[in-house]
Amino acid sequence: MPTTQRDFDPKTLDIVTPEHYEQNGYPHPEWTWLRNHDPVFWYERDNVDPFWAITKHADIIELGKQPELFLNAPRLAIFTRDLPPPEEGAARHLLNMDPPDHARYRRVTSHWFTPRAIRTLSDKVERVTREVLDDAAKKTDGDFVRDISARITIAVIAEMLGVPRGDWDLLFRWTNEIIAPQDPEFQHGATAHETLERARVELFTYFNDLANARRAKPTDDIVSIVANGEVNGAPLPPIELLSYYFLLVVAGNETTRNAMTGGMLAFLENPGEWEKLKRDPGLLEGAVEETVRWITPVIQFSRTATRDYTLRGKTIHEGQSACLFYASGNRDEEIFEDPFSFRIDRHPNPHIAFGMGEHVCLGAHLARLELHHAFDQLRQRLRSCELSGPAERVRSSFVGGIKRAPMKWMIRG
């Protein structure tokens, strides 16, 4: 991680090419340069539609807390031109909704994700985590993603949704293809656009059938809640209905999985912090928050200005895009002391990894609960652990995905 300044040519520095993230990880040196030299930076390259790069913590909050001035639609995030934007009407969910629809649709499931509701899931999440680690304890090496983090997060969200166990692998595949369609490993000979569309259509078809079954026979799960929910006194329209499931499957699995994996890698790189956690369970809450800050699984979202707006002397014109780089804001030297150190006792820790304002992550409390139980059980049961090969990142500048993290471990049975 960069602790000293590096020089960059602002005409050529790269903060959006997926291959750059895959090969080098997050572009922290570039973001550090931008925060210190040009925090509201007009980014114009041949491979992407132009946008304003917002890299400072305070500026990200300022824009993110004005949802009527800076809209989520029509440009959800910054993608390179080899991944064209989805066709109009292909998906409409909480992430690309703006006021007042956003609040109306959020209320359909918000009661499932309140702190009180999430606390009632604690025993279930603890059980899932214990069962996954029981299986992992039967061998001495494996892939932390495949064998631990993905299994935990998929099981939790699948049980909440009401997806039968035999279909859980489908959720894993769809999530990978939707989050990282530019990654050749997930394309199976298709283009990035074809990969994304294939996964979206398959997911829509599956949950359309499941929703119809829940209308005929409601059950106590989120699929049933959404299938029988109402907005403005009417059932959810088909696209909004299926997009709701689309979002819950992807967000409920991908981001927490990567935070969990990235957190374990951070502990391996900082064994002193792991020893502190093993000795003191009172540090668990801080460890979760520092993991989320350190990893920031959702790298960026985009906003579109509804009128001219001046930020640090620069004018973001009506209709222009502003990209909020949350992962950069979470390394802001003006906010975090020694930001490139992983410190589980960091306090305060005002990270913005879950967003802010009315678009704060619906599943933030669930993610915290899953990370809490994972690290709690690992600190008690993990006798030894080391990497047995390099971790592999997905080809994405949107989500900080980790495809594989091969490790050797000894876990108490």
MARVEX-736250 format. One record per residue (C-alpha): x, y, z; residue in one letter. Coordinates in steps of 0.001 Angstrom, whole numbers, plus 500000, padded with zeros to 6 digits. Layout:
# residues N
XYZA ...
//
This chain:
# residues 413
500000500000500000M 501334503478499182P 502721505456502068T 504670507958499999T 503597510197497140Q 504107509077493551R 503963511316490518D 501414510717487786F 500614512338484490D 496963513383484867P 496486512816481139K 497293509104481358T 496640507857484897L 494159504980484945D 491404504513487521I 488723502668485522V 490223499928483330T 489093496554484737P 492352494851483756E 494249497383485894H 492257496362488963Y 492612492669488185E 496387492862487849Q 497272495508490442N 494392495745492871G 492820499084493719Y 494636502093492193P 495474503587495582H 498597505413494329P 496533507139491633E 493724508000494040W 496238509355496555T 497688511612493874W 494223512828492890L 493165513515496492R 496241515673496942N 496433517355493527H 493046517277491784D 490247515825493940P 487521516900491485V 489107515586488320F 487647515553484812W 488462512071483528Y 488439511748479751E 489833508687477977R 489134506782474769D 487801503709476594N 485129505390478752V 482511508115478594D 483870511189480450P 483070511835484112F 484185513765487189W 486309511621489550A 485451512479493169I 488103511071495503T 487840512998498813K 485781511681501730H 484000515008502403A 483126515534498734D 481725512022498356I 479467512656501340I 478449516089500054E 477284514739496702L 475944511460498049G 473605513187500498K 471812515175497791Q 469782512498495977P 467490514972494225E 470405516999492900L 472676514057492023F 470644511184490588L 471522507487490603N 469911507100487193A 470741506875484378P 474424506028484975R 474689503681487928L 478467503291487843A 481420503921485578I 482102501106483114F 484403501034480126T 482879501049476659R 483307497316476088D 480401496896478527L 477573498992477060P 474847500263479406P 471826497980479818P 468891498530477552E 466327500951478956E 463887499059481157G 466068495960481456A 466375496358485221A 465016498834487751R 465979498355491380H 466936500376494460L 470406501202493153L 469131503000490061N 465980504500491572M 465706508099492709D 463216509927494958P 460385509363495540P 460301505812494107D 463447504730495923H 461908505142499384A 458641503512498329R 460338500388496999Y 462837500228499851R 459957500033502339R 458787496740500764V 461598494840502515T 463200497355504890S 461624495734507970H 463662492588507210W 466922494530507499F 466453496713510596T 468948496206513453P 466226494507515500R 465281492119512691A 468904491277511955I 469565490462515611R 466930487727515372T 469042486109512628L 472140485863514796S 471633482228515804D 470976481222512186K 474091482992510889V 476148481495513704E 474866478024512780R 475633478480509081V 479145479706509884T 479791476802512247R 478630474243509665E 480835475757506962V 483881475737509240L 483106472181510336D 483420471133506691D 486554473222506147A 488130471613509227A 488041468220507497K 490945469237505249K 494135471225505610T 494073473289502461D 491538474863500136G 490235478078498695D 488919480531501273F 486410481887498733V 484969478574497573R 485173476729500888D 484349479429503430I 483298482969502492S 481100482155499479A 479444479258501286R 478548481410504282I 477174484370502365T 475244482325499813I 473670480169502522A 472552483201504531V 470961485142501671I 469496481989500080A 467783481007503316E 466426484539503739M 465119484530500174L 463709481023500435G 465787479523497614V 466022475699497832P 469482474372498740R 469809472560495435G 469763475905493604D 472377477726495681W 475141477136493121D 473026479043490589L 473152482127492818L 476934481887492983F 477283481649489198R 474810484438488444W 476502486726490956T 479922486269489368N 478609486828485854E 476597489920486790I 479291491602488883I 482246490823486609A 480988490164483069P 484263491530481692Q 486194488707483328D 486969486024480689P 486606483259483275E 482894483983483604F 482134484604479919Q 482277481047478532H 482946482347475030G 480451485217475154A 481064488963475163T 480799490996478364A 477368492270477334H 476163488775476404E 477442487376479693T 475577489977481713L 472366489587479732E 472469485799479911R 472790485866483689A 470112488530484077R 467585486656481941V 468271483354483709E 467888484989487124L 464709486795486077F 463208483576484726T 464048481613487858Y 462627484184490267F 459561484786488130N 458661481129488625D 459486481299492337L 457429484477492806A 454410482877491112N 454687479936493496A 454838482288496494R 451742484167495344R 449846480895495207A 451265479766498561K 452940482558500594P 455773481619502943T 457901483450505501D 460743484569503254D 461770487611501227I 460727486156497874V 457194485907499240S 457309489406500769I 458304490985497442V 455968488810495361A 453008489882497495N 454212493405498224G 452680496655497039E 453910500071495998V 451398502898495624N 448632500430496441G 449444498053493581A 451636494945493157P 455202495561491991L 455386495759488165P 457195492790486551P 460537494517485883I 460700496115489331E 459677492827490943L 462356490756489225L 464962493498489596S 464359493418493346Y 465440489781493437Y 468320490582491089F 469666493144493559L 469127491037496680L 470921488025495190V 473928490004493987V 474305492495496827A 473458489927499482G 476264487647498395N 479000489400496468E 479938492335498688T 479994490465502014T 481855487555500459R 484604489872499251N 484775491760502535A 485164488455504396M 487842487169502045T 489651490496501912G 489497490752505689G 491145487351506100M 493876488373503654L 494382491595505637A 494805489594508830F 497360487321507163L 499280490397506062E 498978491895509558N 499439488980511979P 499770491327514934G 496169492446514407E 495034488820514279W 496760488104517580E 495043491121519124K 491655489836517951L 492333486326519248K 493174487710522676R 490325490208522907D 486836489428521543P 485877492966522498G 487715494058519330L 485324492183517035L 483131495200516263E 486166497298515451G 487613494494513333A 484421494347511267V 484364498098510687E 488065498236509816E 487662495316507417T 484829497091505639V 486859500325505445R 489985498488504302W 488269496460501575I 485399498773500536T 483846496014498363P 481797498426496220V 484475500614494711I 482335503308493117Q 478917504507492087F 478060507284489664S 475686510228490038R 474226512523487356T 473831516229488091A 470367517744487598T 471804521272487529R 475201522973487548D 477019522484490844Y 480323523929492038T 482677521728494056L 486167522917495038R 486011525566492334G 485072523113489582K 481657523199487898T 479891519887487449I 477463520770484681H 473889519550484411E 473828516094482835G 477455515305483618Q 478470512240485648S 480288512352488961A 481908509121490111C 482093508663493883L 485177506551494612F 484310505233498076Y 487514503197498285A 489525506377497812S 487492508262500409G 488231505482502893N 491958506219502579R 491593509997502908D 494502511291504989E 492410514188506280E 489890511803507835I 491849508704508858F 495077508719510809E 497606506473509096D 494975505362506543P 497179502717504914F 497504500761508146S 495024497998508989F 494119498670512627R 491206496827514199I 491147499201517171D 490766502253514926R 488480504792516550H 486698506718515296P 486205504970511982N 483812507074509859P 484165504938506735H 481739505306503838I 481854501749502522A 478099501321502997F 477261504628501323G 475325507394503015M 471988509164503119G 468886507472501788E 471007505203499596H 472915503692502523V 473230499937501989C 469996498131502870L 471943495056504002G 474642496826506050A 473534495327509365H 473338491852507836L 476848492200506394A 478169493246509797R 476496490252511444L 477985487787508957E 481464489276509314L 481137489278513109H 480325485568513294H 482935484615510695A 485786486376512456F 484556485332515899D 484522481648515024Q 487748481857513041L 489605483542515903R 488506480683518192Q 488997477762515815R 491795478738513433L 495033477245514719R 497131478248511718S 496612479740508281C 498818480875505416E 498487481591501728L 499470478686499491S 499355480762496299G 498510484272495120P 494985485579495568A 493250486231492241E 491065489284491705R 488141489532489305V 488385491815486296R 486215494657487565S 486567498330488471S 483123498317490113F 483396495644492797V 486595494526494489G 486001490854493873G 488405488075494852I 487965484920492774K 490358482679494660R 492390482815497836A 494267479490498155P 495293478761501739M 496644476079504032K 494872475974507367W 494282474002510519M 490795474505511923I 489567472924515132R 486761470469514435G 
//
